[in-house]
Amino acid sequence: MELYEHARPGLLAEKKLLYVHGFASSGQTGSVKTLRLLLPDATVIAPDVPVDPHEAISFLKETVGRESPDVIIGTSMGGMYAEMLYGSFRILVNPAFQLADTILKNNGLGKRDFHNPRADGQTSFLVNKALLEGFRDVSSHCFERAEEDRDKVFGLFGIHDNLVHTFDLFSSHYPQAIRFDGEHHLNDSAILHAVLPVLRWIDDRQEGRSRPVVFISLDDTLINHTSGMGKAVAELSCNYDVQIVTGVPYNEPGRFQETAGWCEDNLGVPVWNRLTSCNHKDLLLGDYLIDAHPESNGGEGFMGTLIHFGTDTFRTWEDVLGFFSRLAGQ
């Protein structure tokens, strides 16, 4: 399937997204092109950030004041800067809060070439001690107003990132720290499966929009259909609030954490913070319940629409997706 087939018309419609690129990059990075393709009804603003960190943060604050973006995405160095753009909804992707040390460890001092073309035609710059001290000074001001924006900032952390490791630091200031299957640099897959779900949450919150709730009762039968389930969750989450429900024996509470880890590894960002332990499924308040064993834990008493996975009508996840495609988000 071509990337354009995943475009999300209506997502961030008539809104502005400010993209703050990473170190040695520019506003012409491939991630910006992908975001513009996938968000055809949004305006994606992606300026070239000045190399000098003091100039950069001043420039970005002026840009925010002028453009009033609805959402800001910052990657790596840009994530560090975006944290300090208080008041806006922000997504920080692998934020490099300790950039000076990261540069010294991985690249050192000397001439560096830009990875992407710059509007001013500049092709290289010099990393020296003064520049590193500038990064240390600017980054020392991160989190100064974090308490004001606790619910507006999301952190996305690639589990294969071998350059920056700031998950714990971010988590000490913000609750919405999310791991995703990816590396340090964004690629199309990470944008599709990690960034877009978070953008949808933000857009829904800004619009006061609620979506029909689809509960998926997780058990061994569905786990054995993991590949199809991952695809189904990704597609359903475009139009529905997908929630995972699991029965955990009262005397084995540790199994809930095991299930949370499984969901993170196999279902990813769309179900982050959407796992419920419930041994009485008839008490769930939602629109749909996908359940391979509704006879257990009260599934047959669910008050919404029961989708009995494994029956002739819903033998596979493709059957389930076909059913929901006919509903068109209802």
N, C-alpha and C positions, 0 to 999 in steps of 0.2 A: 504494500500500500504506500502510495506517495505521501510525502509530508503534508501537502496541501489538503489532502483528504481528512486530516485531523484538525483543520481550521475550526475555530470556535466563534462563529458569528454571534454577536450578542454579548459575549463576555467582555466586560469593561467597555461596553458600548458608549461612545461619546465621552470617554474618560481619557485622562492622560497618565501614561506610565513613564517614569523617568528611570533610565537604565544607567548605572554608574559602573563603568568597566574596571577591570583589574590592572595590576601593575604592568607597565610597558605595552599597554594595549590602546585602543581608541574606540570611538563610537561606531566604527565600521566593523566591529567584531561580528563573527558569524551568528552569535547568540541574538544580536539585535535583528538581523535579517530573519531569523527563525521566529522571533516574537512578532514581528510585523506580519509575517505570513499567517501565523496561527491566530492572531488577534486583529482581524481585518477591520473591525469597527472601533478600535482604539487608536489613539495617537501615541506612538512610542518616540520619546525624546531621548537622544543618546549623544550628548556632547563629548568632545575630547576634554578630558580632565587635565589641568596643568600638572606638570611633573612635580613642581615644588609643593609640598604638602600644605603649607600655610596658605599659599595662593589657591590650592585646590579646594580646601574646605570653605574658604571665603567665596570662591566662584560657585560652588555647589549650593551654598546657602542663598546666594543671590539668585541662582537659577530656580530654586524652590520658591522663593518669594515672588519671582516674576511669573512662573508657569503654574504654580499651585497644583502639582501633580496629585492624582488620587492614590497612586501607588508608586513606591520606589523599590527597584531591585538593585542591589549592589553585590558584586561578586569579588571575592578575595579582598584586595585593597579597597575596592568599591564598597564592599560590605562593611569595612571598618569606617569609611566615611559616612555611609548611609545610616549607621547607628546613631550618628550625631545630628542627623537631620530630623530633629524632634517634631512631633505633631502629625506626621504623615504615617500611613500604613507602610511598613517596610518588610521586605524579604531579604535577609542577609544570607548569601550562599557562600559557604566556606569562608567566613569573614576572617581576614588576616589582622587581628587586633595587635599582634606583635610583629608587624611587618619588617621593622629594621633587623630584628634577629633572624627572621625568615630569609631575608635577602642575603645577609652575611653567611648564613649556613648553606644556602643553595647556590648562590651566584657570586657573592663577594663584590669587591669594588671594581670599577672600570667602566668602559664604554658598553652601552647596551643598545641594541636595535629594537625599535618598536615592532610588535608582532603584526600590526595592521596599519594601513595608511592613515595619516593625520591630516586634518583640514588645512593646517598651516604648512604642510609639506615637509615637516621635520621627520627625519628617519632614524635618529639616534639621540641618546642623551648620556650624561655622565653620572654614574653612581659614586659619590664620594662621602666622606665622613660627615660633611655638613648636611647632605641630603638625609642620611640615616638619622642624624640628630633631630632633624626636622620631623621625620616620621615618629620618632620616639616622643617628641613634645606633643605633636597633634594627637597621637593615639592615647596619650596619658589622660586625655579628656573624655575618652569613651566612658559610657555608663553614668555620667554625672547627673543625667536626668532620666535615667532608666525607669524609675518608679512611676513617672508620669505616663509612660507609654507601654506598660507591661503587656497589655492586651493587643497592642498594635504592631508588635514586632515578632516576626517569625524567623527562626534560624534553620537553614537547611545544611546538613552536614553529610558529605559523601563518605560512605563507609570505606571506600578505597582511596581516600585522599592521603597522599604521602608527603604533602608539603605543609599543610596547616592543620593544627589540632586544637581547636578552641571550643569544642562542644561543652566541656565542663565550665569554662570561663563564662560562656554565654549563658549556660543554665543557671549559674549563680546569680544572674540578674533578670533573666526572662524565662517564663515557664514554657514557651512554645518552641522547644528545641526538637527538631525532627531529623532523624537519619534517613538517607535515601541511598539507593543502589547507584553509586556513581563515583567519579574521581574528583580531583580538585577543579578542573575546568569543566564548565557546562558543555554538554553536547545536546543534540536534538532529543535523545531519549530522556535525559534528565529534565529537560524543559517540559516535555510531554507528560511525564509520569510523576514529576516532583513539583515543578514550578506551577504548572497550570492548575492542579488541584488546590493549591494554596491561594492562587489568584481567584478561583471560584469562591472559596470561603470568604475572602475579603470582599469581593463584589456582592455576595449575598448579604453580608453583614451591613455594608454601606447602604444597600437598597432595602433592608428590613425584609428580605425575601426568605421564605421557608420552602422546603421541598418535601415531597412525599418520602416517608421513611421506609427503607427496605432493610429488614433484619435478615441476617444470614446466620443460621444456627450451625456452629462449627462442630463437626464430629469426625470420626475416622473416615466415614464414607465420603464426605466432601474433601477432606485432606487428601484422599487418594485421587481426587480430580484437581490437584493443585494447579496445573498449567491452565486448564480451562477456567478455573475459578479466578486466577489472577487477571486474565483477560476480561472476564465478566465484571469483576469489581471495578476495573479501570473504566469500562464502558458505562456501567450503571452509575458510577459516581459523577458522570457528566450531567446527569439530570435528576439524580436522587441522592438523598442523604443515606448512604450505606453504613449500616451498623453491624458489627459482629457480636453475636451473643454466644456464650459458652457456659455449659453447666460444669461447675467445679465442686467436687465433693467437699462437704463442710469441713472435714478433718484433714483435707489436703490443699490448703490455700496456696501452697507453692506452685501448684499446677496453673494458676492464673498467670503468673509471671512467665512460665514456659509457653503458654498460649500467646501472650503478648509478644514474646520473642519470635514465635513462628509467624505471626501476622506481620511483624516488621520485616522479616526476611522474605516472605512470600507474597504479601499483598501490598506492602509499601505505603507510601504517603496517603493515598485516599482513605485508609482506615486508621490513620494516626489519631489517638485519643478517642477512638470509636469502638472500644471493646467493653462489653458488659458481661459480668458474671451473673447468671440468673438460672436458678433451678425450677422456676415456675414461669414458663413461657406464656401462659395464659394471662399473666399480669403485664406483659409488654404492651406499650401504647405505640402503635405504628400502623402503617398502611399495608405492608406486605411482610410475610415471613417465608423465607426459603428454608425448607427443613427436610432432611432425608429421613428423619425419624420423629414425626410429629406425635407419635403415640407415647413418647417419653417426655417427662417434665412438662406436661400440659400444652404441648404444641397444638393439639387438636382443638383446644379451647381458645386459641388466638382469635381476637376480635376482628382483625383485618382479613385480608385475602391470603389464604394459605397456598403456597406453591410446594407441592410434595415432590421433592427432587428424587429421581429414580423411577417414577411411574412412567407409563407409556407417554403421557403428555409432556413430561419434563424429564426425559431420560438423560439428557446431556445439558451442559451449560449453553450450548448453541440454541437448544430449545427454549431455555429460560430467556436468553437475549432476544429471541424472536418474539416471545410473548410481550416483553417490555417495549420492543421497538414498535409494536402495534399500538401501545398505549401512548407513545410520544410524550413521555414525561409526566403523565397523569397518575 
